[in-house]
């Protein structure tokens, strides 16, 4: 699973501040769901052969999709789009 870091942690994560393993592990926290945004995109996004500016446009109704992320009992992330 990729990690999302706030800009304040970038330098430490990239090794520019000499942080040790314990300090770096402490950065691996869930990113606040209220700061995330999801957008509807076209099916062309899923094909690596496509690489053009049109891929950045939203599809359908457009706009932000509300998304909630929660942890299940076995600590796997689940996502539901609303």
NUNUGU-751015 format. One record per residue (C-alpha): residue in three letters; chain; x, y negated, z. Coordinates in pm, whole numbers. Each point is the difference from the previous one (the first is absolute). Last residue first. Layout:
// residues N
<node><r>ala</r><c>A</c><u>X</u><v>Y</v><w>Z</w></node>
...
END
This chain:
// residues 82
<node><r>unk</r><c>A</c><u>-2069</u><v>-757</v><w>-232</w></node>
<node><r>unk</r><c>A</c><u>310</u><v>205</v><w>-60</w></node>
<node><r>unk</r><c>A</c><u>84</u><v>257</v><w>263</w></node>
<node><r>unk</r><c>A</c><u>350</u><v>95</v><w>92</w></node>
<node><r>unk</r><c>A</c><u>120</u><v>282</v><w>222</w></node>
<node><r>unk</r><c>A</c><u>340</u><v>13</v><w>159</w></node>
<node><r>unk</r><c>A</c><u>113</u><v>327</v><w>150</w></node>
<node><r>unk</r><c>A</c><u>48</u><v>-1</v><w>377</w></node>
<node><r>unk</r><c>A</c><u>-145</u><v>349</v><w>69</w></node>
<node><r>unk</r><c>A</c><u>-301</u><v>-155</v><w>173</w></node>
<node><r>unk</r><c>A</c><u>-57</u><v>-231</v><w>-295</w></node>
<node><r>unk</r><c>A</c><u>153</u><v>-343</v><w>-31</w></node>
<node><r>unk</r><c>A</c><u>-188</u><v>-285</v><w>-162</w></node>
<node><r>unk</r><c>A</c><u>35</u><v>-227</v><w>-300</w></node>
<node><r>unk</r><c>A</c><u>-282</u><v>-224</v><w>-119</w></node>
<node><r>unk</r><c>A</c><u>-21</u><v>-156</v><w>-344</w></node>
<node><r>unk</r><c>A</c><u>-203</u><v>-290</v><w>-130</w></node>
<node><r>unk</r><c>A</c><u>58</u><v>-38</v><w>-372</w></node>
<node><r>unk</r><c>A</c><u>121</u><v>-344</v><w>-103</w></node>
<node><r>unk</r><c>A</c><u>-117</u><v>-156</v><w>-321</w></node>
<node><r>unk</r><c>A</c><u>-93</u><v>154</v><w>-328</w></node>
<node><r>unk</r><c>A</c><u>-349</u><v>111</v><w>-99</w></node>
<node><r>unk</r><c>A</c><u>152</u><v>254</v><w>-236</w></node>
<node><r>unk</r><c>A</c><u>373</u><v>-31</v><w>-45</w></node>
<node><r>unk</r><c>A</c><u>269</u><v>-211</v><w>163</w></node>
<node><r>unk</r><c>A</c><u>280</u><v>-132</v><w>-217</w></node>
<node><r>unk</r><c>A</c><u>358</u><v>98</v><w>79</w></node>
<node><r>unk</r><c>A</c><u>5</u><v>277</v><w>-261</w></node>
<node><r>unk</r><c>A</c><u>-60</u><v>-265</v><w>-270</w></node>
<node><r>unk</r><c>A</c><u>358</u><v>-121</v><w>55</w></node>
<node><r>unk</r><c>A</c><u>145</u><v>307</v><w>-179</w></node>
<node><r>unk</r><c>A</c><u>155</u><v>334</v><w>86</w></node>
<node><r>unk</r><c>A</c><u>-209</u><v>300</v><w>-102</w></node>
<node><r>unk</r><c>A</c><u>187</u><v>328</v><w>-57</w></node>
<node><r>unk</r><c>A</c><u>-4</u><v>58</v><w>378</w></node>
<node><r>unk</r><c>A</c><u>-375</u><v>70</v><w>-16</w></node>
<node><r>unk</r><c>A</c><u>-196</u><v>-66</v><w>320</w></node>
<node><r>unk</r><c>A</c><u>-35</u><v>-374</v><w>-65</w></node>
<node><r>unk</r><c>A</c><u>-182</u><v>72</v><w>-328</w></node>
<node><r>unk</r><c>A</c><u>-298</u><v>121</v><w>205</w></node>
<node><r>unk</r><c>A</c><u>-96</u><v>-359</v><w>78</w></node>
<node><r>unk</r><c>A</c><u>50</u><v>-174</v><w>332</w></node>
<node><r>unk</r><c>A</c><u>-220</u><v>-65</v><w>303</w></node>
<node><r>unk</r><c>A</c><u>192</u><v>-200</v><w>257</w></node>
<node><r>unk</r><c>A</c><u>111</u><v>86</v><w>352</w></node>
<node><r>unk</r><c>A</c><u>110</u><v>-254</v><w>260</w></node>
<node><r>unk</r><c>A</c><u>190</u><v>53</v><w>322</w></node>
<node><r>unk</r><c>A</c><u>31</u><v>-255</v><w>283</w></node>
<node><r>unk</r><c>A</c><u>-312</u><v>124</v><w>182</w></node>
<node><r>unk</r><c>A</c><u>144</u><v>353</v><w>-8</w></node>
<node><r>unk</r><c>A</c><u>290</u><v>-104</v><w>223</w></node>
<node><r>unk</r><c>A</c><u>313</u><v>188</v><w>-110</w></node>
<node><r>unk</r><c>A</c><u>49</u><v>318</v><w>202</w></node>
<node><r>unk</r><c>A</c><u>336</u><v>-8</v><w>177</w></node>
<node><r>unk</r><c>A</c><u>335</u><v>116</v><w>-129</w></node>
<node><r>unk</r><c>A</c><u>205</u><v>-297</v><w>125</w></node>
<node><r>unk</r><c>A</c><u>91</u><v>184</v><w>323</w></node>
<node><r>unk</r><c>A</c><u>175</u><v>261</v><w>-214</w></node>
<node><r>unk</r><c>A</c><u>237</u><v>-272</v><w>-119</w></node>
<node><r>unk</r><c>A</c><u>88</u><v>-107</v><w>353</w></node>
<node><r>unk</r><c>A</c><u>66</u><v>363</v><w>101</w></node>
<node><r>unk</r><c>A</c><u>212</u><v>65</v><w>-311</w></node>
<node><r>unk</r><c>A</c><u>230</u><v>-296</v><w>63</w></node>
<node><r>unk</r><c>A</c><u>-39</u><v>-355</v><w>-130</w></node>
<node><r>unk</r><c>A</c><u>297</u><v>-161</v><w>-174</w></node>
<node><r>unk</r><c>A</c><u>-185</u><v>-314</v><w>-114</w></node>
<node><r>unk</r><c>A</c><u>17</u><v>28</v><w>-380</w></node>
<node><r>unk</r><c>A</c><u>-82</u><v>370</v><w>-3</w></node>
<node><r>unk</r><c>A</c><u>-302</u><v>-24</v><w>-231</w></node>
<node><r>unk</r><c>A</c><u>-241</u><v>77</v><w>284</w></node>
<node><r>unk</r><c>A</c><u>148</u><v>-275</v><w>218</w></node>
<node><r>unk</r><c>A</c><u>-24</u><v>-258</v><w>-279</w></node>
<node><r>unk</r><c>A</c><u>-358</u><v>101</v><w>-87</w></node>
<node><r>unk</r><c>A</c><u>-141</u><v>-14</v><w>354</w></node>
<node><r>unk</r><c>A</c><u>-123</u><v>-363</v><w>-3</w></node>
<node><r>unk</r><c>A</c><u>-160</u><v>60</v><w>-341</w></node>
<node><r>unk</r><c>A</c><u>-248</u><v>246</v><w>154</w></node>
<node><r>unk</r><c>A</c><u>71</u><v>364</v><w>-81</w></node>
<node><r>unk</r><c>A</c><u>-221</u><v>241</v><w>-189</w></node>
<node><r>unk</r><c>A</c><u>128</u><v>358</v><w>22</w></node>
<node><r>unk</r><c>A</c><u>-50</u><v>253</v><w>-274</w></node>
<node><r>unk</r><c>A</c><u>-144</u><v>341</v><w>90</w></node>
END
